Amino acid sequence: MYAIIRLSKLHGRDITASDNHCHRKTEVLNADPALTKMNMFVANKLNGTLPLSQAIEQIIEREKILPRKNAVKCVEMLMSMPPELWAIIKQTSYELYSPLPHLLKQWVDACISFIESEPYFCGGRTFLDYHLHLDVSTPNIHLHLMPGELLADGKIKLNAKKYFGGRIMLRMLQDRYHAHMAKSMPTVGFQRGIPKEITGKSHVAVKEYYRVISLAQKAGLTPQRLESLIRSQLPSTNSPFI
């Protein structure tokens, strides 16, 4: 089972799009509408339920942050449960959603505690929100925060480059996440994700994945042909995901 974290730097309309996606205000093709009510949302208590873009501006005002014109104000971190672990939970848990099964809660707690231990979390001062999605094939957590650097005088400076600038920093993030998850859930046996230089695989933008699925469904393709099309036609991207 692999412990993999993905990160995306959000700008402008991307912030609203991510907010709408996480709140299921736009159609999510791989989500089951009957289970959407089981999703969970936790926001920074100081921001309440403000839209993501407004919550960002509120933190900027509250913390007296002076962002540069091109500063990254928000990053989205995606942590997905390994399908093998979800299969075990479904086989051994009578009730999947209320209350959360022990293993699922343990995984969520481990994911959140990892982010809380990171320097850019700034003791929660830069935390925006997170969503636990249970309406998809395997649970995942979308977490939004502002990439803050805590300065010696106690002020916060936006500094995505320091923590997420370049491939080496992203690999170090992946290393820390794997180490934390392996330590938090030792009986699971989490493995570190394999670098794409070894697998030869590239991340594909979600909207591009959905676009191909939608076209294939409209064409009435069989599941086998659909899978073949996805594998052969999806272009690689210069995605910020790792």
C-alpha positions in Angstrom: 0.0 0.0 0.0 1.4 3.3 -1.0 1.3 6.6 1.0 1.1 9.3 -1.6 0.4 13.0 -1.1 -0.2 15.4 -4.1 0.0 19.1 -4.0 -1.3 21.9 -6.3 -0.6 25.6 -6.2 -3.8 27.5 -6.8 -4.3 30.9 -8.3 -7.3 33.0 -9.1 -10.2 31.0 -10.5 -8.4 27.8 -9.6 -9.2 28.6 -5.9 -13.0 28.9 -6.6 -12.9 25.8 -8.8 -11.3 23.7 -6.1 -13.7 25.1 -3.5 -16.7 24.2 -5.7 -15.3 20.8 -6.5 -14.7 20.0 -2.8 -18.2 21.2 -1.8 -19.7 19.3 -4.8 -21.2 22.4 -6.2 -20.1 21.2 -9.6 -20.6 17.8 -11.1 -18.0 15.2 -10.1 -18.3 12.3 -12.5 -16.6 9.7 -10.2 -18.7 10.6 -7.1 -21.8 8.9 -6.0 -24.5 11.6 -5.3 -26.2 9.2 -2.9 -23.1 9.2 -0.7 -22.2 12.9 -0.9 -24.1 13.6 2.3 -21.5 11.5 4.1 -18.7 13.8 3.2 -17.2 15.8 6.0 -16.0 19.4 6.1 -13.8 21.1 8.7 -12.9 24.8 8.4 -10.7 27.1 10.4 -13.0 28.2 13.2 -11.9 31.8 12.8 -13.1 31.8 9.2 -16.3 29.9 9.7 -17.9 28.8 6.5 -16.7 31.6 4.2 -16.0 30.7 0.6 -12.3 29.8 0.2 -11.3 33.0 -1.6 -12.9 35.1 1.1 -11.3 33.0 3.9 -7.9 33.6 2.3 -8.4 37.4 2.3 -9.6 37.2 5.9 -6.4 35.5 7.0 -4.3 38.0 5.0 -6.1 40.8 6.9 -6.0 39.1 10.3 -2.3 38.2 10.1 -1.4 41.4 8.4 0.3 39.5 5.6 1.7 41.6 2.7 1.6 39.2 -0.3 3.6 39.8 -3.4 1.7 40.4 -6.6 2.5 36.9 -7.9 2.4 35.1 -4.5 0.8 31.7 -4.1 -2.0 32.4 -1.7 -3.4 28.8 -1.5 -2.2 25.3 -1.9 -4.4 22.2 -2.2 -3.0 19.0 -0.7 -4.6 15.7 -1.7 -4.2 12.6 0.3 -5.9 9.4 -0.9 -6.5 6.2 1.0 -4.9 3.1 -0.7 -7.7 1.0 -2.3 -6.3 -2.1 -0.5 -6.9 -0.4 2.9 -10.4 0.7 2.0 -11.2 -2.8 0.9 -10.1 -4.1 4.4 -12.3 -1.5 6.1 -15.3 -2.3 4.0 -14.9 -6.0 4.8 -14.5 -5.6 8.5 -16.8 -2.7 9.4 -20.5 -3.0 9.9 -21.1 0.7 9.6 -18.9 2.6 7.1 -19.9 6.2 7.8 -21.4 6.9 11.2 -19.4 6.6 13.3 -16.3 6.3 11.2 -14.6 2.9 11.4 -11.5 2.9 13.6 -9.1 2.3 10.7 -10.6 5.1 8.6 -10.6 7.5 11.6 -7.0 6.5 12.3 -6.0 7.3 8.7 -7.7 10.7 8.7 -6.1 11.6 12.0 -2.7 10.6 10.7 -3.1 12.7 7.5 -4.2 15.7 9.4 -1.5 15.4 12.1 1.1 15.3 9.4 0.0 18.6 8.0 -0.2 20.0 11.5 3.5 19.0 12.1 4.7 20.9 9.0 6.3 24.4 9.3 4.0 26.0 6.7 1.0 25.2 8.9 2.2 27.9 11.2 0.4 26.4 14.2 -2.9 26.5 12.4 -2.8 30.2 11.5 -2.6 29.5 7.8 -5.1 26.6 7.8 -8.2 27.1 5.6 -10.2 23.9 5.5 -10.2 20.2 4.7 -12.8 17.9 3.1 -13.1 14.1 3.7 -14.7 12.7 0.6 -16.5 9.4 1.1 -18.6 9.5 -2.1 -15.8 8.3 -4.3 -14.3 4.8 -4.9 -11.7 5.3 -2.1 -11.8 8.1 0.5 -9.6 11.1 0.0 -8.8 14.3 1.9 -8.6 17.7 0.1 -6.9 20.2 2.4 -6.4 23.9 1.7 -3.9 26.1 3.4 -1.8 29.2 2.8 1.9 28.4 2.5 3.2 30.5 5.3 6.6 31.0 6.8 6.7 31.9 10.4 9.3 34.7 10.9 11.4 35.4 13.9 9.2 38.4 14.9 6.1 36.1 14.9 4.7 37.5 11.6 3.8 35.3 8.6 5.1 35.6 5.1 3.7 33.7 2.2 6.5 31.5 0.8 5.4 28.6 -1.3 8.8 28.5 -3.0 10.6 27.7 0.2 8.5 24.6 0.9 7.3 23.5 -2.5 9.6 25.1 -5.0 11.0 22.4 -7.3 11.1 18.7 -7.6 13.6 18.1 -4.7 11.3 19.9 -2.2 8.3 18.0 -3.4 10.1 14.7 -3.1 11.1 15.7 0.5 7.5 16.4 1.2 6.6 12.9 -0.1 9.4 11.4 2.0 8.1 13.1 5.2 4.5 12.1 4.5 5.4 8.5 4.0 7.5 8.4 7.1 4.7 9.9 9.2 2.0 7.6 7.9 4.2 4.5 8.3 5.0 5.5 11.9 1.3 6.5 12.7 -0.1 3.2 11.2 2.7 0.6 11.5 0.4 -2.4 11.0 -0.6 -1.2 7.6 2.8 -1.4 6.0 2.8 1.8 3.9 5.3 2.1 1.1 6.8 5.2 -0.3 5.4 6.1 -3.8 7.7 5.2 -6.7 9.2 8.2 -8.6 7.9 8.7 -12.1 11.4 8.4 -13.5 11.2 4.8 -12.6 7.5 4.1 -13.4 7.5 6.2 -16.6 4.1 7.5 -15.7 3.0 11.1 -15.6 0.1 12.8 -13.7 -2.9 13.7 -15.8 -5.0 16.7 -15.0 -8.4 15.6 -13.5 -10.4 17.8 -15.8 -8.7 16.1 -18.8 -9.4 12.7 -17.4 -13.1 13.6 -17.0 -13.2 15.0 -20.5 -12.1 11.8 -22.0 -14.5 9.7 -19.9 -17.4 12.0 -20.8 -16.6 11.7 -24.6 -16.3 7.9 -24.3 -19.6 7.5 -22.4 -21.4 9.6 -25.0 -20.0 7.4 -27.7 -21.3 4.3 -26.0 -17.9 2.6 -25.6 -17.6 -0.6 -23.5 -15.7 -0.4 -20.2 -12.8 -2.3 -21.8 -12.6 0.1 -24.7 -13.0 3.1 -22.4 -10.0 1.9 -20.3 -8.0 1.4 -23.5 -8.9 4.9 -24.7 -8.0 6.5 -21.4 -4.6 4.8 -21.3 -3.7 5.7 -24.9 -5.2 9.2 -25.4 -4.6 11.1 -22.3 -1.7 13.5 -22.7 0.9 14.0 -20.0 0.9 17.5 -18.3 3.3 19.7 -16.5 1.1 19.4 -13.5 2.3 20.7 -10.1 1.1 17.4 -8.6 3.8 14.9 -7.6 
